[in-house]
Amino acid sequence: MTIRFDANEIKRDFPALQRMVNEDVPLVYLDTTATSQKPKKVLECLSYYYSNSNANVHRGIHTLAEEATAGYESARTKIGEFISAPSAKEIIYTRNTTEAINLVANSWGRANLRSGDRIVLTEMEHHSNLVPWQMLAASIGLEIDIIPVDDNGCLDLEVYEKHLDKNPKAVCVTHMSNVLGTLNPIKEMATQAHEHGAVIVVDAAQSVPHMPVDVQDLGVDFVAFSAHKMCGPTGVGVLWGRYELLDGMPPFLGGGDMIKRVYLRDFDTNELPYKFEAGTPAIGEAIAMGAAVDYLKGVGMENVWEHEQDIVSYAMERLEEIPGLTVYGPEAEKRGGVTAFTLDGVHPHDISQILDVDGIAVRAGHHCAMPLHERYSLVATARASFYLYNSYDDVDKLIKGLYKVKQVFG
Ligand code: 7TS
């Protein structure tokens, strides 16, 4: 096993990771899949913005307004480069992944889909990539086909091919599962979708923060992700879409900034990306998302990914040592840094609560993936997830904590 960088060095960049919990135990943060911690540089960027340049964007010509607009637009360019988008005009700021997917479902979906059309979803989606499509389907009468998850926690691609034979209009799929950690073969799935004339919408909430993502190389149509899972603040996310698709879509929300001109009974739509950015956006947060991109680029996304691969391989090895413990999903080589597990005879919430006494933060529940849990006949799992700031030592503390859980429950 090789360590790509010293996670303990990286940890020092994150103020929250220095704190104690329960008075005197150091925090072991293993809940990045829910939200990541933020490095000092991102926090300083937010504070600097609100202390110095706070103004609305695209409106004023005074110094502060110009600084705010320049910062907001330069972050857009950085984010575009981070995912190899052909143009910054294709980067739409949203509140988060959820809003980005709702934007596609409501704008692209309502403009392009008709009653009786089919769409393909998967059994491993987060609710954010299920419910917006279910709402649209109920509203306009779509048929939904589901790609099931096989016993190894991977998508059944033979069923995918059968669904494609029915010529769906859209395939909506996660790049990486937030429960099983499964990394889906998006590039191949995109090629197949396009051969059948379908558009492919990728929920990249768990991939963009953890690995190099090149939207052109993946050959996809829409990609959604959130700043708060990639060292950035809450309140801002991104929808990337191919220019010609975005350009042909009607606005999602109406109001300021998304118009070129307004008449009493009509309006002219603004150009991309502003067409989809109605109202005052999360300006400081968007600028700080740019700082998060700078931070991650400084470490190198290849390094982040390889580090997480090392940590998750080690974690799986150690977890599987524990009698009565089951880890769900594929082998380490096919997953990112996520491990959802159950322990015989102990409710996942109890696992989380006992680990918390020793400062170990893991999430318990259905992780907004109820259908996936049902597929395994589970109502909940405990989940430990890893990022660039987690070390082998964190995994050892988790394992020690789990032995303690076993002891408590006899
Ligand atoms: N898609 C995936 C794959 C996710 O993991 C999440 C959040 C979302 C979409 C929604 O992101 P949001 O920023 O719009 O809320 N996942 C989790 C989780 O696993 N635990 O808490 C949030």
Residues whose N, C-alpha, C, O or C-beta is under 5 A from the ligand:
A	BS01	7TS	T33 A34 N96 T97 T98 H126 S128 T174 M176 N178 D203 A205 Q206 S226 H367
